[in-house]
Amino acid sequence: MAIYKGPTEDVLFLLDDVLRIGRYDNLPGFTDAAPDIRRAILEEASKFCEQVLTPLNRTGDAEGCARHPDGRVTTPNGFKEAFRQYGDGGWMGISAPVEFGGQGLPETLTVAVNEMMTSANMAFSMYAGLTQGALTALIVHGTPEQKATYVPKMVAGRWTGTMNLTEPHCGTDLGLLRTRATPQGDGSYRLTGSKIFISGGEHDLSENIVHLVLARIEGAQPGIRGVSLFVVPKILPAADGSLGRRNSVACGAIEEKMGIHGNATCVMNYDGATGWLVGEENRGINAMFTMMNGARLAVGVQGLALSEVAYQNAAAYAKDRLQGRALTGARFPDKVADPIIVHPDVRRALMTIRAFNESARALVLWTALQGDIAHRSPDDKARQAADDHMGLFTPVIKGVLTDIGFANTVVAQQVYGGHGYIAEHGMEQFVRDSRIAMMYEGTNGIQALDLVGRKLPKDGGRASQAFFGEVAAYVKAKSADEAMKRYVAPLAGALGDLQRATMWLAQNAPAAPDNAGAAATDYMHLFGLVALGYMWCRIAEAAQAKLSNGDGDAERMKAKLVTARFFMERMLPESGTHLARIQSGAASVMELPADEF
Ligand SMILES: Cc1cc2nc3c(=O)[nH]c(=O)nc-3n(C[C@H](O)[C@H](O)[C@H](O)COP(=O)(O)OP(=O)(O)OC[C@H]3O[C@@H](n4cnc5c(N)ncnc54)[C@H](O)[C@@H]3O)c2cc1C
C-alpha cells in the first residue's frame, strides 16, 4: 500500500523562515495562528491524513461511487465516516469567518492542510474543496439570508457544495450555456436544464447539497453577459432552517472515468428546480469567478499534492529495491545487489520531482499569503499589490503545477519499473488521479491564454512588471553575495529570457494574435520556471541563514541547498527552450489547412 506523511516541517520552514509569516501578525486572524497553533494544526492534519484518508485512497479507487436506480449515489466504504470526522474536526472552516462557525485563521493554513488532504486522498478531498469554494462564493456574493441559511451548515461539514457550469455542448465557452431560469414572482426562479461532469453532484456524505448553478434568465441576452448565478439546494430549507421538501434536481448518471473514482462525477438534471439568484442578474460569471479562482489555486495544489505523494513512495521504493551495482563499485557488497537509489538515473528522477515539489509548495504558500493580504490588510496599496499577484499567479499555479505534477507522477512511476504499472503499489493510481487536474477548472491551454491574453496586459502590465521588478531587485541585491551567486546568476538568466519573451509578445502579438496563442503554453511554463527559480533562491537564502545560525536541522538545510543547485543546473535552463519556441512564432503551427490533420 502507498504511504504518505504530511510535509509539516517543510511547511513550517517555508512559513516561518522563507515567507516570514510573523511579519503579518497585524492582519486579522494571524495572531490566532501563533507558531504553536500552526504546528498543532499541521501535525493533526497530517495524522488525520495518515490514519484515515490514506488507507481509504486505494479502496476508494477500487470501489468507486455507485448510482442506484432511485438516483441515490453512494461513495466508497469509509468515506462517510471519514467525512463526518473531517467536519467534526473543524477542517472545513479553518479559515471561514468566525461569525459562520469557522476559526477565522489565515487561508494560508487551509491551503497547507488541503495539500495534505489531497495527497492522502484526492477523490475525498474534492468534496471538501468544492464546499469551501462554494461557501466562499456565498459569503462574498450571497444575501444576508442566503449566508445565514447555507454557510454555517457548510462550514460545519453538514451540507456540501458544488459548482455547476459545464453542459454537454459547452465547456470552455460558457457563453453557450442553455440552462434557463424562469422568475416565479416571489423572488425565486425555476431552473431547467442539464449539467454534466459535476463533481460531488450527488453523494451520501452530507445531509444536503448546495448547488451553485450558472443559468440564463429568460429573455437575457445570448453569450456570457446573459448568464446569472443561482443557489439551488438539493433539499429546500424550511423557514426554520431545517430540511424541507426535495427539490427537482437529480443525478441522472455518474461518469465512468480514468481516475478519482471515489469522487462522483455527475450528470445533474434540473427539472423546474427552485433556486435563488446569487449576486446581480447577468453577472453570474463574475460571482462564479470567486469560486473558480479559489478552485484554480486548489487544482494547482492537486498537481503538487500528487507529485509529493508519488515522490514519497518512489523515494522509499528506491532505497529498498535491489538491482544492479553502483557505477563506481558495489555500495552494499553484502547484499545481492545495491538499492536502485545508487543509480544516477534514478536519482535524477527523484531530484527532478523533489526540486519541483519544494519550490512549488513555496510558490503556493507565498500566493496564499498574498490572498490573505488581499482580503485582510487594512492598507489599500498592500491589498491592491496582493490582488495583482493573485490574478497573475492563478493561471500559472493552475497550469504549471498540474502539468508538471502529472509528469512527475509518471517519473515516480518509472522509478518502480514494471512494478509502477501494476496496481499493487498505488503508483498507477497517482498517474490516473492527477491527470484530470490539467483539464478541469479550465484546461491548461486556457490558463496559458488567460495569462498571456488577460493577466499580462491587465492594468498596463502592472502585476507582471511588479513581479519582474521584485525578482530583478532581488538578483541585484544578492549578486555580490558569494554564497548566493550560484543560485542568483541562473535566475538572472531565466528572468532575462522571460523579459525577452514578454517583449517579443508585445511586439509580435497585437497585429498577429496567433503568435500569442501559439506561444501561450511555453510562456506560462517559462513564467513558472522563473517563479520556481525565485522561490529556490529565497529557500536557499533562508537555509543558509539557518545553517550559519546553527538553528534547526542542519542536514535538512544542506539538502535544500543541494536541491536548489539541482534546480538551477538542470531545470531552469529549460527557459531558453521555451524562449526559442515562443520566438519562432505561429507560422509552422498554423500553416497546414484543417483538412490536412
Ligand atoms: C472529472 C471531471 C470533473 C469535473 N468537474 C466539474 C465540476 O464540478 N463542475 C463543472 O462545471 N465542470 C466540471 N468539469 C468540466 C471541466 O471543467 C471541463 O471539462 C473543462 O472546463 C473543459 O471543457 P470541455 O471538456 O468541454 O472541453 P472543450 O471546451 O470542448 O475544449 C476541448 C479542447 O479545446 C481547447 N479549447 C477550447 N476552446 C479554446 C480556445 N478558445 N482557445 C484555445 N483552445 C481552446 C481546450 O483547451 C481543450 O483542449 C469536470 C470535468 C471532469 C472530466
The ligand as a Gaussian input file, in Angstrom:
#p B3LYP/6-31G(d) Opt

LIG

0 1
 C      -13.771000      14.516000     -13.720000
 C      -14.291000      15.850000     -14.092000
 C      -14.809000      16.688000     -13.119000
 C      -15.333000      17.930000     -13.473000
 N      -15.928000      18.699000     -12.515000
 C      -16.656000      19.786000     -12.907000
 C      -17.482000      20.472000     -11.969000
 O      -17.518000      20.151000     -10.783000
 N      -18.240000      21.497000     -12.425000
 C      -18.236000      21.889000     -13.732000
 O      -18.953000      22.810000     -14.085000
 N      -17.444000      21.257000     -14.642000
 C      -16.663000      20.220000     -14.256000
 N      -15.884000      19.558000     -15.163000
 C      -15.829000      20.052000     -16.535000
 C      -14.494000      20.689000     -16.884000
 O      -14.317000      21.884000     -16.189000
 C      -14.456000      20.847000     -18.418000
 O      -14.330000      19.538000     -18.942000
 C      -13.322000      21.732000     -18.871000
 O      -13.542000      23.059000     -18.469000
 C      -13.127000      21.720000     -20.377000
 O      -14.330000      21.801000     -21.089000
 P      -14.654000      20.693000     -22.202000
 O      -14.387000      19.360000     -21.613000
 O      -15.995000      20.954000     -22.749000
 O      -13.564000      20.942000     -23.328000
 P      -13.692000      21.939000     -24.581000
 O      -14.096000      23.288000     -24.108000
 O      -14.510000      21.293000     -25.621000
 O      -12.183000      22.009000     -25.057000
 C      -11.583000      20.983000     -25.852000
 C      -10.132000      21.388000     -26.166000
 O      -10.130000      22.609000     -26.911000
 C       -9.343000      23.593000     -26.269000
 N      -10.013000      24.882000     -26.442000
 C      -11.327000      25.164000     -26.281000
 N      -11.553000      26.461000     -26.524000
 C      -10.369000      27.026000     -26.821000
 C       -9.936000      28.341000     -27.157000
 N      -10.804000      29.361000     -27.197000
 N       -8.625000      28.533000     -27.408000
 C       -7.743000      27.519000     -27.338000
 N       -8.096000      26.262000     -27.032000
 C       -9.379000      26.013000     -26.773000
 C       -9.270000      23.177000     -24.805000
 O       -8.072000      23.630000     -24.194000
 C       -9.308000      21.653000     -24.916000
 O       -8.015000      21.145000     -25.104000
 C      -15.304000      18.350000     -14.831000
 C      -14.743000      17.513000     -15.796000
 C      -14.262000      16.283000     -15.440000
 C      -13.741000      15.384000     -16.536000

